[in-house]
Every structure is written in structure tokens, then in C-alpha cells.
Amino acid sequence: VMLFTISVTLIQIYMFHSTMMDKESELALKTAADLPTFESGVNHQSGKLRIEVNNVPHANNEPPLTPGGIQRREILKACGELCNLNRPILKPDPDFGYFGYSTSRTNCTALFESSILDDPGNFTSPPRWSDVPHEFVDDYQMGGRAKVEEWWIKDMFLGGKAKVSNWDKDMIESWKAMALENDFTKFGNYQLIDRSTLLNVLTNVSKVQDQSVLVIGSESPWIEALVLAAGARRVTTLEYGAIQTNHPRVTTYTPNEFRTAYLEGDLEQFDAVVSYSSLEHSGLGRYGDALNPWGDIMAVARAWCVTKPKGTLTLGLSSMSKDDLVYFNAGRVYGPNRWPYLVTNWLRMNYSSGWTDDVIKNAPQIPRRLRGPPGFNIFWNQSSLVFRRSGPSGSADELKETNLLQTLL
């Protein structure tokens, strides 16, 4: 009798479970039918993104997400804690002054699985500030901590060829030879002092000799020539536009190729990363990339993901002390509010040009003018700064140890 009773009970439990599964399946199908569907395209007269949203559920009478809201949600899903720009900024050592330090858990898989940083924007002409979805306005302004002014430039490369798309071995080697002779007059961008300083940094601070180096953003291979002149074993370049090269020690990737290589396990871990006047443009649409208020921060986080422990990051970026600025869509100028978040989980080693925090704080007096539209008169510095890869812990002892390295390098 007991066995019969147990059997009946088990049968009843199975039938109940099967009924609930059928109901859940029916509910899942109904829910799937109620989910929003999207049709996207480009208004070819204005060049603006057009997304039509259908069948959007109205839970609790809340309005449906707009196209900008949907895009923002997808960015935050990939970015996670990194995109919280209210994280604590640590300043345990007064010598760190201008550069605070911030940490974040970093989900490298999520950052690379999402193509949000790699796909071109859905527009035929780079957006102006008036084209930015209202959901992004406060994010670009960092909740009022960054000032936005319009400075519109059209340089769309993503999805096409790079500005200089054929990198010949002889050209790179000739530039390398000139650099070794301290002759910077016939190649490269920016001022002579920028190129000579960067070579000195790569040689004596980042110390890239015999290392594998990732270069982020390169319209022409002047940085690659300097990296090779500093003795690097190999250079890998990540650039919006496609590049062909016959140099045996130079490899190039477009953003989608780079992401695919990482996800398939074909991308090496780099000893060092170098980026000069590139990351400040990420997410502004100037080069054809999709709008993303955190594009620069996510790009640096991806670099962290592919760098060996204690590897170096050499950055040349527009910097000021009093203000964080966004010249949309030309680029960002970094101040005390955004710098710590840009280099999340990276520790500053030193000012590679020898500048001190006091000099940085007086940046408006440095005779270095940023090119811009008529009436534009902003002074800034773009020194090459070196950071060491750290981790989400970022202890005070770790910071102090790194600061002491300044006197040893």
C-alpha cells in the first residue's frame, strides 16, 4: 500500500510539473510576441538614424524606450560598472594631485562580445551636437561636470580605408632611421617636440625594447616608426580604417577584426599600449563611429583586457586642469573629473616629459594652441603620460609603490 501511495504521489507531481511547464512555455511565447521589434535605416536626406519601434509594452504606464534609450541601455549592458562616473576617486598620496585613481570591476568578455564600439554609426554624415539623442546629453556633460561646445569635423574612416591605407615597409623603415638620427622634420604629425618626446618616453620610461606593442589609432605609421625605433619586437595597430602593410613586424586590425580575434582566442597579450591623440575622439561620431558617451573609457578598458599584468599604457591626450571639455564632435579635453575614470585600473608612473602637477595645473599658460574654428582660443598640453596596468584592488600601498618608481625610471 505504501509503495502504491508513493507511486500515485510521484505521478501527481509529474503531471503538475508538466502542466506548469506548458503554462510557462505558453507565457514565454506570448511574452516574445509582445516584445518590441525594430526596423532601422538611415534618412538619406538628413543622414540621421531612423529606428521605428513596434509593439512596445507599456509596463506600469511607463513610456516606451526611445531609439536613444535603447542604444544607451545596450552600451551600459556591455560597460557595466565602468560607466558609473560617480565611482570614488582615490587620492592617497598628495603627489598624485591632478590625477586621482579609480578602480572598477571589468568584464572583458562583455566588452568584447558587444560590437557597440566597433560598428559604424547609422548616419551618412557625422552628427552635430544638435543631433545627439537627449538621453545622451547628460552623459556627455558628466552630469554638469563637463562643458560641451560644438566644433564639427567630418573625418569618416570606419568601414572604409584609413587616411593613409598603404603602409610600405621602406617608408616605415626610413622614418625609423630618421628618428634614430633625431631628425623629426620629414615625417609624423603634431610638433617636433611631440615626436622627440614620445620617442624618449618609449625608450626610457615605457621601455618597449623587445616588447610586443599595441598602437591604438594611427592615420599614418609615424607612431609605429617611433615604437620600432625604440626597439620594439612587434607592433600591432588598431585603426578605424583598413590598412595594408608589407612590413614583417607590423600587423593591423580594424575594430571588428580586433574584437573577433579576441573572442576566438587569436589575440596575444601585449606588453605595452601606445595611443597618441586618438582615444579622445571615441564615441563622438567624427570618424563614423556610433555615438557613445563612454566610448573613450570603454576603449581604454579593452586595452587593459589585452595587456599583460604590469604592462604599460602611454597616452598623449589633450589635457587641462580647470575644466573637462567636449568639443563635439572634434574631441575631448581632459580635466580632473574625467581623467581618473579614463584610466580606470591604470596607475600613473610619472609625467614623461618631466612636467609636474603644478605645471599641469597652470596648463592654460603653456604656449600650445589647439587648432579650431575662428575665435577658438584654448591653450592645452598634450604630454605623453605613462601608466602601469593595475587591477580593481588599487590599494594605497600599490599606489605608493608606483609613485616611488618616478625617481627610479
C-alpha positions as CSV (number, residue, x, y, z in Angstrom):
1,V,0.0,0.0,0.0
2,M,2.8,2.4,0.9
3,L,4.5,1.7,-2.5
4,F,1.2,2.4,-4.3
5,T,0.7,5.6,-2.4
6,I,4.3,6.9,-3.3
7,S,3.8,6.0,-6.9
8,V,0.5,7.9,-7.1
9,T,2.1,10.9,-5.4
10,L,5.0,10.9,-7.9
11,I,2.6,10.7,-10.8
12,Q,0.7,13.7,-9.5
13,I,3.9,15.7,-9.0
14,Y,5.0,14.9,-12.6
15,M,1.6,15.9,-14.0
16,F,1.6,19.2,-12.0
17,H,5.1,20.0,-13.2
18,S,4.2,19.2,-16.8
19,T,1.2,21.5,-16.6
20,M,3.3,24.3,-15.2
21,M,5.9,23.8,-17.9
22,D,3.2,24.1,-20.6
23,K,1.9,27.3,-19.0
24,E,5.4,28.7,-18.8
25,S,6.0,27.9,-22.5
26,E,2.7,29.5,-23.4
27,L,3.6,32.6,-21.4
28,A,7.1,32.7,-22.9
29,L,5.6,32.6,-26.4
30,K,3.1,35.3,-25.5
31,T,5.9,37.4,-24.0
32,A,8.1,37.0,-27.0
33,A,5.2,38.2,-29.2
34,D,4.8,41.3,-27.0
35,L,8.5,42.2,-27.2
36,P,9.4,45.3,-29.2
37,T,10.5,44.7,-32.8
38,F,12.7,47.2,-34.6
39,E,13.2,48.4,-38.1
40,S,16.2,50.6,-38.7
41,G,17.6,52.6,-41.5
42,V,19.1,55.9,-42.5
43,N,17.2,59.0,-43.6
44,H,19.4,59.8,-46.6
45,Q,18.3,63.4,-46.8
46,S,19.5,64.3,-43.3
47,G,21.9,61.4,-42.7
48,K,20.3,60.8,-39.3
49,L,19.5,57.5,-37.7
50,R,15.9,56.3,-38.1
51,I,14.6,53.5,-35.9
52,E,10.9,52.5,-35.8
53,V,9.7,50.8,-32.7
54,N,6.7,48.5,-32.8
55,N,4.7,46.5,-30.3
56,V,6.4,48.2,-27.3
57,P,4.9,47.0,-24.0
58,H,3.7,49.8,-21.6
59,A,4.5,48.3,-18.2
60,N,3.1,50.4,-15.3
61,N,2.1,53.0,-17.9
62,E,5.8,53.9,-18.4
63,P,6.6,55.4,-21.9
64,P,8.4,53.1,-24.3
65,L,12.2,53.4,-24.7
66,T,13.2,55.8,-27.5
67,P,15.9,54.8,-30.0
68,G,18.4,56.7,-28.0
69,G,17.2,55.0,-24.8
70,I,17.6,51.6,-26.4
71,Q,21.2,52.5,-27.6
72,R,22.1,53.7,-24.1
73,R,20.8,50.6,-22.5
74,E,22.9,48.4,-24.8
75,I,26.0,50.4,-24.0
76,L,25.5,50.2,-20.3
77,K,24.9,46.5,-20.5
78,A,28.3,46.0,-22.1
79,C,30.1,48.6,-19.9
80,G,28.7,47.7,-16.5
81,E,30.4,49.4,-13.5
82,L,33.0,51.2,-15.8
83,C,30.3,53.6,-16.9
84,N,29.5,54.7,-13.4
85,L,31.3,58.0,-13.4
86,N,30.4,58.6,-9.7
87,R,32.8,56.0,-8.5
88,P,35.2,57.1,-5.8
89,I,38.3,58.9,-6.9
90,L,41.2,57.9,-4.6
91,K,44.0,60.3,-3.8
92,P,46.0,58.6,-1.1
93,D,49.3,60.4,-2.0
94,P,49.5,64.2,-2.4
95,D,52.0,63.7,-5.3
96,F,49.2,62.3,-7.3
97,G,47.5,65.7,-7.2
98,Y,45.9,66.3,-10.6
99,F,45.5,62.6,-11.3
100,G,43.2,60.7,-9.0
101,Y,42.9,57.0,-9.2
102,S,39.7,54.9,-9.7
103,T,39.0,51.2,-9.9
104,S,36.3,49.2,-11.3
105,R,35.4,45.5,-11.9
106,T,36.0,45.0,-15.6
107,N,34.1,42.4,-17.6
108,C,36.4,41.9,-20.6
109,T,34.1,39.3,-22.2
110,A,31.1,41.6,-22.1
111,L,33.2,44.5,-23.5
112,F,34.4,42.4,-26.5
113,E,31.2,40.4,-27.1
114,S,29.3,43.7,-27.7
115,S,30.0,45.3,-31.1
116,I,28.9,48.7,-29.7
117,L,32.5,50.1,-30.0
118,D,33.2,48.6,-33.4
119,D,30.1,49.1,-35.6
120,P,29.8,52.3,-37.6
121,G,27.1,54.8,-36.7
122,N,23.9,54.7,-38.6
123,F,24.4,58.1,-40.3
124,T,25.8,59.2,-43.7
125,S,27.4,62.4,-42.2
126,P,28.9,62.7,-38.7
127,P,26.4,64.1,-36.2
128,R,26.4,67.5,-34.8
129,W,25.6,68.3,-31.1
130,S,22.0,69.1,-32.0
131,D,21.7,65.5,-33.4
132,V,22.7,63.8,-30.2
133,P,19.7,61.9,-28.6
134,H,18.5,63.7,-25.5
135,E,19.2,60.5,-23.4
136,F,23.0,61.1,-24.0
137,V,23.2,64.8,-23.3
138,D,23.7,64.5,-19.6
139,D,26.1,61.6,-20.1
140,Y,28.4,63.7,-22.4
141,Q,28.2,66.5,-19.9
142,M,29.0,64.2,-17.0
143,G,26.1,65.5,-15.0
144,G,27.3,69.1,-15.3
145,R,31.0,68.4,-14.7
146,A,32.0,68.7,-18.4
147,K,31.3,71.6,-20.7
148,V,30.1,70.9,-24.3
149,E,30.7,73.2,-27.2
150,E,30.3,72.5,-30.9
151,W,33.2,72.1,-33.2
152,W,32.1,69.9,-36.1
153,I,34.6,67.9,-38.3
154,K,34.0,65.3,-40.9
155,D,36.6,62.5,-41.0
156,M,34.7,59.3,-41.6
157,F,37.0,56.3,-41.9
158,L,35.2,53.5,-40.0
159,G,34.0,50.9,-42.5
160,G,36.4,52.2,-45.2
161,K,40.1,52.8,-45.8
162,A,42.4,54.6,-43.4
163,K,43.7,58.1,-44.3
164,V,47.0,56.5,-45.3
165,S,45.9,53.0,-46.2
166,N,49.2,51.6,-47.7
167,W,52.0,51.3,-45.1
168,D,55.1,50.4,-47.2
169,K,58.0,48.7,-45.4
170,D,60.5,51.1,-46.9
171,M,58.5,54.2,-45.8
172,I,58.3,52.9,-42.2
173,E,62.0,51.9,-42.1
174,S,63.1,55.3,-43.5
175,W,61.0,57.1,-40.8
176,K,62.5,54.8,-38.2
177,A,66.1,55.7,-39.4
178,M,65.3,59.4,-39.2
179,A,64.0,59.0,-35.7
180,L,67.2,57.3,-34.6
181,E,69.1,60.2,-36.1
182,N,66.9,62.6,-34.1
183,D,65.5,64.0,-37.3
184,F,61.7,64.5,-36.9
185,T,61.3,67.2,-39.6
186,K,60.1,65.0,-42.5
187,F,57.5,62.7,-41.0
188,G,54.8,62.4,-38.4
189,N,52.0,64.6,-37.1
190,Y,52.0,67.3,-34.5
191,Q,55.0,69.4,-33.4
192,L,58.6,68.3,-33.5
193,I,58.8,68.3,-29.7
194,D,55.8,65.8,-29.6
195,R,57.6,63.3,-31.7
196,S,61.0,63.6,-30.0
197,T,59.4,63.5,-26.5
198,L,57.4,60.4,-27.4
199,L,60.5,58.5,-28.7
200,N,62.3,59.4,-25.4
201,V,59.3,58.2,-23.4
202,L,59.1,54.9,-25.3
203,T,62.8,54.3,-24.9
204,N,63.4,55.4,-21.3
205,V,60.0,55.3,-19.5
206,S,57.7,52.7,-21.1
207,K,60.9,50.8,-22.1
208,V,59.3,48.9,-25.1
209,Q,62.6,47.3,-26.2
210,D,61.9,43.7,-27.3
211,Q,58.2,44.1,-26.4
212,S,55.0,43.5,-28.3
213,V,53.2,46.8,-28.5
214,L,49.6,47.7,-29.4
215,V,49.1,51.1,-31.0
216,I,45.5,52.5,-30.9
217,G,44.7,55.0,-33.6
218,S,47.1,55.8,-36.4
219,E,46.3,57.8,-39.5
220,S,49.9,57.2,-40.7
221,P,52.6,55.0,-39.3
222,W,54.7,57.7,-37.5
223,I,54.0,56.2,-34.1
224,E,54.8,52.7,-35.3
225,A,58.1,54.0,-36.7
226,L,58.9,55.5,-33.2
227,V,57.9,52.3,-31.5
228,L,60.2,50.3,-33.7
229,A,63.0,52.9,-33.3
230,A,62.6,52.3,-29.5
231,G,63.4,48.7,-30.1
232,A,60.0,47.0,-30.0
233,R,59.9,43.4,-31.3
234,R,56.5,43.8,-32.9
235,V,53.8,46.4,-33.4
236,T,50.0,45.8,-33.8
237,T,47.9,48.7,-34.9
238,L,44.2,49.1,-34.2
239,E,42.6,51.7,-36.6
240,Y,39.1,52.6,-37.8
241,G,40.0,52.4,-41.5
242,A,41.5,49.3,-43.2
243,I,45.3,49.3,-43.7
244,Q,47.5,47.2,-45.9
245,T,51.2,46.7,-45.0
246,N,54.1,44.6,-46.1
247,H,56.2,45.3,-43.1
248,P,57.0,41.9,-41.4
249,R,56.9,43.4,-37.9
250,V,53.7,45.4,-38.2
251,T,50.2,43.9,-38.1
252,T,47.0,46.0,-38.5
253,Y,43.4,45.4,-37.4
254,T,40.1,47.2,-37.9
255,P,37.9,47.3,-34.8
256,N,35.7,44.3,-35.8
257,E,38.7,42.3,-36.8
258,F,40.3,43.0,-33.4
259,R,37.2,42.0,-31.5
260,T,36.8,38.8,-33.5
261,A,40.4,37.9,-32.8
262,Y,40.0,38.4,-29.1
263,L,36.8,36.3,-28.9
264,E,38.3,33.5,-30.9
265,G,41.4,33.5,-28.7
266,D,43.8,34.5,-31.5
267,L,44.9,37.8,-30.0
268,E,48.1,37.9,-27.9
269,Q,48.5,39.8,-24.6
270,F,50.6,42.9,-25.2
271,D,53.5,44.2,-23.1
272,A,52.6,47.8,-23.8
273,V,49.9,50.0,-25.3
274,V,50.5,53.4,-27.0
275,S,47.9,55.9,-28.1
276,Y,48.5,59.5,-29.2
277,S,45.7,61.9,-29.8
278,S,43.2,59.2,-30.7
279,L,41.1,58.0,-27.8
280,E,39.6,61.4,-27.1
281,H,37.6,61.0,-30.3
282,S,36.0,57.7,-29.4
283,G,32.2,57.8,-29.3
284,L,31.8,61.3,-30.8
285,G,30.9,60.1,-34.3
286,R,33.6,62.1,-36.1
287,Y,35.2,59.1,-37.7
288,G,31.9,57.3,-38.4
289,D,31.8,55.5,-35.1
290,A,28.5,55.2,-33.2
291,L,27.6,57.8,-30.6
292,N,28.8,56.6,-27.1
293,P,29.4,59.0,-24.2
294,W,31.7,56.4,-22.6
295,G,33.5,55.4,-25.8
296,D,36.9,56.5,-24.6
297,I,36.6,54.8,-21.3
298,M,35.5,51.6,-22.8
299,A,38.3,51.7,-25.3
300,V,40.9,52.1,-22.6
301,A,39.3,49.3,-20.6
302,R,39.6,47.0,-23.7
303,A,43.3,47.9,-23.8
304,W,43.5,46.8,-20.2
305,C,42.0,43.5,-21.1
306,V,44.7,42.7,-23.7
307,T,47.7,44.0,-21.7
308,K,49.9,41.7,-19.6
309,P,50.0,42.3,-15.8
310,K,52.1,45.4,-15.0
311,G,52.2,46.3,-18.7
312,T,52.4,50.0,-19.6
313,L,50.0,52.4,-21.3
314,T,51.5,55.5,-22.9
315,L,48.9,58.2,-23.6
316,G,49.1,61.5,-25.4
317,L,45.8,63.4,-24.8
318,S,44.6,67.0,-24.7
319,S,44.6,68.0,-21.0
320,M,43.7,71.0,-18.9
321,S,43.3,71.3,-15.1
322,K,40.3,73.6,-14.6
323,D,37.7,72.1,-17.0
324,D,36.7,69.0,-18.7
325,L,35.6,69.9,-22.2
326,V,33.9,68.2,-25.1
327,Y,34.2,69.9,-28.4
328,F,31.6,68.0,-30.3
329,N,32.4,66.2,-32.5
330,A,36.1,67.2,-32.7
331,G,37.4,65.7,-29.4
332,R,37.6,65.8,-25.7
333,V,39.9,67.9,-23.5
334,Y,40.5,66.1,-20.2
335,G,40.5,67.7,-16.8
336,P,40.4,66.4,-13.2
337,N,36.8,65.0,-13.5
338,R,37.3,62.6,-16.4
339,W,41.0,61.6,-16.3
340,P,40.6,59.2,-13.3
341,Y,37.8,57.4,-15.0
342,L,39.5,57.2,-18.4
343,V,42.5,55.4,-16.8
344,T,40.5,53.2,-14.5
345,N,42.7,50.3,-13.2
346,W,45.8,52.0,-14.5
347,L,48.4,53.6,-12.2
348,R,50.3,56.8,-13.2
349,M,54.0,56.1,-13.2
350,N,55.2,59.7,-14.0
351,Y,54.9,62.7,-16.3
352,S,57.1,61.5,-19.1
353,S,58.0,65.0,-20.3
354,G,59.2,65.9,-16.8
355,W,56.2,68.2,-16.1
356,T,54.9,68.4,-12.5
357,D,51.4,68.6,-11.2
358,D,52.0,72.4,-10.7
359,V,52.8,72.8,-14.4
360,I,49.7,70.8,-15.3
361,K,47.6,73.0,-13.1
362,N,48.8,76.0,-15.0
363,A,48.1,74.4,-18.4
364,P,46.3,77.4,-19.8
365,Q,49.6,79.3,-19.7
366,I,51.5,76.7,-21.7
367,P,52.1,78.0,-25.2
368,R,50.4,75.2,-27.1
369,R,47.4,76.3,-29.1
370,L,44.7,73.8,-30.1
371,R,43.6,74.4,-33.7
372,G,39.9,75.2,-34.0
373,P,37.3,77.4,-35.6
374,P,37.6,81.3,-35.8
375,G,37.6,82.8,-32.3
376,F,38.7,79.5,-30.8
377,N,41.5,80.2,-28.3
378,I,42.2,77.4,-25.9
379,F,45.6,76.5,-24.6
380,W,46.4,73.0,-23.5
381,N,49.2,70.4,-23.2
382,Q,49.5,67.0,-24.8
383,S,52.4,65.5,-23.0
384,S,53.0,61.7,-23.2
385,L,51.9,60.2,-19.9
386,V,52.8,56.7,-18.8
387,F,50.6,54.3,-16.7
388,R,51.1,50.8,-15.4
389,R,48.4,48.2,-15.6
390,S,46.9,47.5,-12.1
391,G,43.7,45.8,-11.1
392,P,40.4,46.5,-9.4
393,S,42.1,46.4,-6.0
394,G,44.2,49.5,-6.3
395,S,45.5,49.5,-2.8
396,A,47.2,52.6,-1.3
397,D,50.4,50.6,-1.0
398,E,50.2,49.8,-4.7
399,L,49.8,53.5,-5.5
400,K,52.7,54.5,-3.3
401,E,54.9,51.9,-4.8
402,T,54.1,53.1,-8.3
403,N,54.7,56.8,-7.3
404,L,58.2,55.8,-6.0
405,L,59.0,54.4,-9.4
406,Q,59.1,58.0,-10.6
407,T,62.5,58.5,-9.1
408,L,63.8,55.1,-10.3
409,L,62.9,55.3,-14.1
